[in-house]
Amino acid sequence: MRIVIDTSMIFSLLLGKNVRMRDTFFDPAHIFYAPNYIIGELFEKKEKIMRYSALSEAEIYELFHRILGKIEFVTEGFVASEHRFQAFSLCQNIDEDDIPFIALTLQLNAGFWTLATTAFIDGTFLANG
């Protein structure tokens, strides 16, 4: 199954507190996608992740490496403008930070994995961690 993963889910994985979530992520039946700019976001939050994670620094780095290897990172240009406009319409009153994720979800006809409880497409709840 193709799944677009939200940055919040990656943060949660790196905190190391939810084994079920990690098992789901590393299930070979799932192929994960994300906008490529989130790599920078993750590096910006490195100190916070280190402070709150249940894992040691070495475990965080190892897990981070495994997570990055499991995600197909996609450039913004990959997503058709029609999907970006549709994502904007869906997210404008909810969370505009989700626009690139929802646009990618629409482009790939994929699921969307997020911690947010307000993620909807066409009135259908998409996913929640």
C-alpha positions in Angstrom: 0.0 0.0 0.0 1.3 3.5 -0.9 1.2 5.9 2.1 2.2 9.5 2.4 3.7 10.0 5.8 3.4 13.3 7.7 6.4 14.8 9.5 4.7 14.4 12.9 4.6 10.6 12.3 8.3 10.6 11.7 8.9 12.6 14.9 6.8 10.0 16.7 8.8 7.2 15.3 12.0 8.8 16.4 10.7 9.3 20.0 10.7 5.5 20.1 7.7 5.2 22.5 5.2 3.4 20.2 6.4 0.0 19.0 3.2 -0.8 17.2 3.7 2.4 15.1 7.2 1.4 14.3 6.1 -2.2 13.3 3.5 -0.7 11.0 6.1 1.7 9.4 8.6 -1.1 8.7 6.0 -3.5 7.4 7.2 -4.4 3.9 3.6 -4.2 2.6 3.8 -0.4 2.9 5.6 2.0 0.6 6.0 5.4 2.2 6.3 8.8 0.4 7.0 12.3 1.6 7.9 15.7 0.2 11.7 16.0 0.1 11.9 19.2 2.2 11.0 17.3 5.4 14.5 16.1 5.7 15.6 19.6 6.6 12.7 19.9 9.1 13.9 16.7 10.8 17.4 18.0 11.2 16.1 21.3 12.6 14.3 19.4 15.3 17.3 17.1 16.1 17.9 18.5 19.6 14.3 18.3 20.6 14.1 14.7 19.4 17.2 13.8 21.4 15.8 15.4 24.5 12.4 13.6 24.4 13.2 10.3 22.8 13.1 7.1 24.8 16.1 5.9 22.7 19.8 6.5 23.1 21.6 8.9 20.7 23.0 5.9 18.8 19.6 4.2 18.5 18.1 7.5 17.2 20.7 7.8 14.5 20.3 4.1 13.5 16.5 4.5 13.4 16.7 7.8 11.5 18.9 6.1 8.9 16.4 3.2 8.6 13.4 5.6 8.4 15.1 7.7 5.6 15.8 4.5 3.7 12.2 3.4 3.8 10.7 6.7 2.5 10.6 7.7 -1.2 11.2 11.4 -1.2 9.5 13.4 -3.9 10.2 16.9 -5.2 7.4 19.5 -5.4 7.6 19.4 -9.2 6.4 15.8 -9.2 2.9 16.8 -8.1 0.5 18.1 -10.8 -0.8 21.6 -10.2 -4.4 20.3 -10.2 -3.6 18.3 -7.1 -1.9 21.2 -5.4 -4.9 23.4 -6.0 -7.2 20.6 -4.7 -5.0 20.2 -1.7 -5.1 23.9 -1.0 -8.9 23.8 -1.1 -9.1 20.9 1.3 -6.5 22.3 3.8 -7.1 26.0 3.8 -9.4 26.0 6.8 -7.7 23.1 8.6 -3.9 23.1 8.4 -2.1 24.7 5.4 1.1 23.0 6.4 -0.5 19.8 5.2 -1.0 21.1 1.6 2.2 19.4 0.2 1.3 16.1 1.9 -2.3 16.1 0.7 -1.3 17.1 -2.8 1.2 14.2 -2.9 -1.5 11.9 -1.5 -3.8 12.9 -4.3 -1.1 12.6 -6.9 -0.2 9.0 -5.8 -3.8 8.0 -5.0 -2.3 6.9 -1.6 -3.3 6.9 2.0 -2.1 9.6 4.4 -0.6 8.8 7.8 -0.7 11.6 10.3 -1.2 12.3 14.0 -3.7 15.0 13.2 -7.3 14.1 13.6 -8.5 16.7 11.1 -7.0 15.1 8.0 -9.8 14.6 5.4 -10.1 14.2 1.7 -13.6 14.3 0.2 -15.1 14.1 3.7 -13.3 10.8 4.4 -10.9 10.5 7.4 -7.5 9.5 6.0 -5.4 8.1 8.8 -4.4 8.7 12.4 -1.4 7.3 14.2 
